[in-house]
Amino acid sequence: MSIMLLNILSTILVIGFLSCGQKPHITPATPTPQAERVKKLMADTSGLKKAYFASGCFWCVEAVFESVIGVGEVVSGYAGGKAEDATYEKVSAGVTDHAETVLVYYNPGLVKYETLLMVFFDSQDPTTVNGQGPDRGKQYRSAIFYTSEEEKKMAEAAIKKINESGIYSRPVATTLERYTGFYPAEDYHQDYERFNPEQGYIRAVSIPRLKRFQNKHPELLKDKDKK
């Protein structure tokens, strides 16, 4: 085998290794504590509001929002597609138009939707079209799924402010999409970063992304996440 071919194969392996689209090696065959917690949470939303955001791999986005004061829980899942169901295999293959999305349960008395928008934009590069970091495709697009005209107006104002600030050389690529439904991801995706801190993608991509956000906004962090 030639040296050139070996280099090409090595590059392919590295790219695949550092991808949220690579399925974990083990898929639980029976319900896990995470799965039971998600089911309970989806059924009991008393006192909490909901918001839906997508900005690349949901492992990363979930960890970011869970570190924020006033956020009660975050569920990884899929939104924005036209298909009547969504699974990791279908979404990661880009055949459903869904985006990897997080459902954020938050206490509006402790954190406002405008603050969640700041968390969303400041934990990614919102100018990237259909992707974030090493993940590429419409399923990794930056998107806000608004549930009311008020949320839409706040998101539009946030995008306008960023574009006018000159922080980025390119315009914000985040799409604003009306919320039409959310499918919770498979249970092994829930709290994936927390339960798999040594996984390759988590170490190389997810944790550094979380740390960049935490260093930028220490005032927003829960006590357990502060250094």
TORKE-867468 format. One line per 8 residues: number of its first residue (from 1); their letters; for each residue x, y, z of C-alpha. Coordinates in steps of 0.02 Angstrom, whole numbers, padded with zeros to 5 digits, always signed. Example, Ala and Ser with C-alpha at 12.3 -4.5 7.8 and 13.67 -1.06 7.14 Angstrom:
% TORKE-867468
1> as> +00615/-00225/+00390  +00684/-00053/+00357;
This chain:
% TORKE-867468
1> msimllni> +00000/+00000/+00000  +00073/+00170/-00048  +00116/+00305/+00078  -00007/+00423/-00008  -00150/+00299/+00012  -00106/+00272/+00195  -00112/+00459/+00225  -00282/+00472/+00141;
9> lstilvig> -00351/+00329/+00246  -00281/+00406/+00405  -00363/+00572/+00366  -00531/+00488/+00336  -00518/+00396/+00502  -00476/+00555/+00597  -00622/+00651/+00520  -00741/+00509/+00560;
17> flscgqkp> -00675/+00496/+00737  -00705/+00681/+00770  -00886/+00681/+00715  -01045/+00688/+00815  -01123/+00583/+00677  -01021/+00431/+00727  -01137/+00319/+00826  -01077/+00269/+01001;
25> hitpatpt> -01010/+00092/+01007  -01141/+00031/+01130  -01327/+00063/+01117  -01419/+00015/+01277  -01548/-00121/+01244  -01646/-00082/+01403  -01706/+00083/+01476  -01571/+00178/+01569;
33> pqaervkk> -01590/+00304/+01711  -01571/+00443/+01582  -01715/+00373/+01480  -01830/+00363/+01631  -01782/+00540/+01683  -01820/+00608/+01510  -01990/+00522/+01505  -02035/+00594/+01674;
41> lmadtsgl> -01975/+00767/+01626  -02070/+00769/+01462  -02228/+00728/+01559  -02202/+00856/+01699  -02161/+01033/+01642  -02246/+01127/+01783  -02165/+01293/+01822  -02042/+01285/+01678;
49> kkayfasg> -02046/+01359/+01503  -01974/+01276/+01348  -01857/+01338/+01213  -01783/+01247/+01063  -01609/+01276/+00991  -01494/+01190/+00865  -01310/+01230/+00837  -01215/+01076/+00784;
57> cfwcveav> -01195/+00918/+00886  -01326/+00908/+01023  -01199/+00829/+01141  -01109/+00997/+01143  -01263/+01108/+01149  -01344/+01009/+01290  -01189/+01027/+01400  -01180/+01215/+01370;
65> fesvigvg> -01360/+01252/+01418  -01357/+01134/+01568  -01219/+01241/+01645  -01327/+01398/+01645  -01416/+01467/+01798  -01605/+01448/+01784  -01600/+01301/+01665  -01686/+01154/+01745;
73> evvsgyag> -01650/+01020/+01617  -01600/+00997/+01435  -01658/+00857/+01321  -01568/+00810/+01161  -01678/+00773/+01012  -01731/+00821/+00836  -01836/+00962/+00764  -01870/+01053/+00602;
81> gkaedaty> -01897/+00906/+00487  -02040/+00857/+00376  -02035/+00671/+00413  -02160/+00604/+00538  -02027/+00525/+00645  -01842/+00546/+00680  -01703/+00429/+00732  -01517/+00457/+00752;
89> ekvsagvt> -01478/+00349/+00601  -01598/+00445/+00488  -01557/+00619/+00551  -01368/+00596/+00551  -01383/+00533/+00371  -01472/+00695/+00326  -01627/+00614/+00252  -01764/+00692/+00361;
97> dhaetvlv> -01721/+00879/+00361  -01720/+00875/+00552  -01583/+00962/+00648  -01501/+00895/+00805  -01592/+01004/+00931  -01602/+01032/+01118  -01759/+01064/+01216  -01715/+01183/+01358;
105> yynpglvk> -01827/+01185/+01512  -01798/+01349/+01602  -01863/+01452/+01747  -01912/+01624/+01675  -01893/+01697/+01848  -01708/+01654/+01846  -01660/+01666/+01664  -01745/+01760/+01523;
113> yetllmvf> -01766/+01701/+01345  -01653/+01843/+01288  -01515/+01771/+01397  -01541/+01599/+01322  -01519/+01680/+01151  -01354/+01753/+01209  -01300/+01581/+01271  -01349/+01508/+01103;
121> fdsqdptt> -01254/+01634/+00997  -01101/+01648/+01110  -01070/+01461/+01115  -01049/+01436/+00927  -00998/+01519/+00764  -01171/+01573/+00703  -01103/+01621/+00532  -01068/+01441/+00482;
129> vngqgpdr> -01193/+01375/+00356  -01257/+01199/+00388  -01126/+01146/+00511  -01028/+01178/+00669  -00850/+01126/+00705  -00810/+00960/+00620  -00995/+00920/+00590  -01067/+00964/+00420;
137> gkqyrsai> -01239/+00947/+00346  -01413/+01023/+00365  -01440/+00913/+00519  -01306/+01018/+00606  -01373/+01188/+00554  -01386/+01334/+00673  -01572/+01361/+00703  -01694/+01435/+00826;
145> fytseeek> -01863/+01351/+00831  -01978/+01488/+00896  -02145/+01448/+00977  -02218/+01624/+00973  -02204/+01786/+00878  -02125/+01862/+01032  -01984/+01734/+01028  -01962/+01764/+00842;
153> kmaeaaik> -01947/+01953/+00866  -01819/+01931/+01005  -01717/+01814/+00896  -01726/+01935/+00749  -01667/+02077/+00862  -01521/+01972/+00926  -01467/+01928/+00748  -01480/+02110/+00694;
161> kinesgiy> -01373/+02164/+00841  -01238/+02036/+00801  -01234/+02081/+00617  -01220/+02266/+00656  -01083/+02239/+00786  -00952/+02187/+00659  -00895/+02043/+00770  -00898/+01927/+00621;
169> srpvattl> -00843/+01957/+00443  -00992/+01858/+00378  -01178/+01878/+00418  -01266/+01766/+00543  -01325/+01606/+00456  -01443/+01550/+00595  -01615/+01507/+00528  -01776/+01555/+00617;
177> erytgfyp> -01900/+01414/+00599  -02073/+01397/+00672  -02080/+01255/+00798  -02180/+01109/+00730  -02130/+00967/+00845  -01989/+00887/+00942  -01931/+00706/+00950  -01823/+00660/+01101;
185> aedyhqdy> -01664/+00573/+01047  -01622/+00396/+01098  -01584/+00379/+01283  -01396/+00351/+01260  -01381/+00529/+01191  -01451/+00610/+01348  -01313/+00690/+01454  -01189/+00609/+01336;
193> erfnpeqg> -01046/+00724/+01379  -01071/+00698/+01565  -01072/+00509/+01553  -00937/+00493/+01419  -00800/+00620/+01462  -00662/+00513/+01388  -00746/+00484/+01219  -00638/+00554/+01077;
201> yiravsip> -00761/+00681/+01008  -00808/+00739/+01182  -00626/+00769/+01230  -00576/+00852/+01066  -00731/+00953/+01023  -00870/+00956/+01153  -00774/+00995/+01312  -00667/+01133/+01231;
209> rlkrfqnk> -00827/+01212/+01162  -00906/+01208/+01335  -00750/+01283/+01416  -00743/+01424/+01288  -00921/+01472/+01331  -00892/+01458/+01519  -00737/+01568/+01509  -00837/+01696/+01410;
217> hpellkdk> -00986/+01702/+01529  -00937/+01648/+01707  -01078/+01757/+01775  -01208/+01640/+01697  -01142/+01478/+01771  -01217/+01372/+01907  -01104/+01357/+02060  -01053/+01179/+02016;
225> dkk> -00990/+01236/+01846  -00888/+01383/+01907  -00700/+01362/+01921;
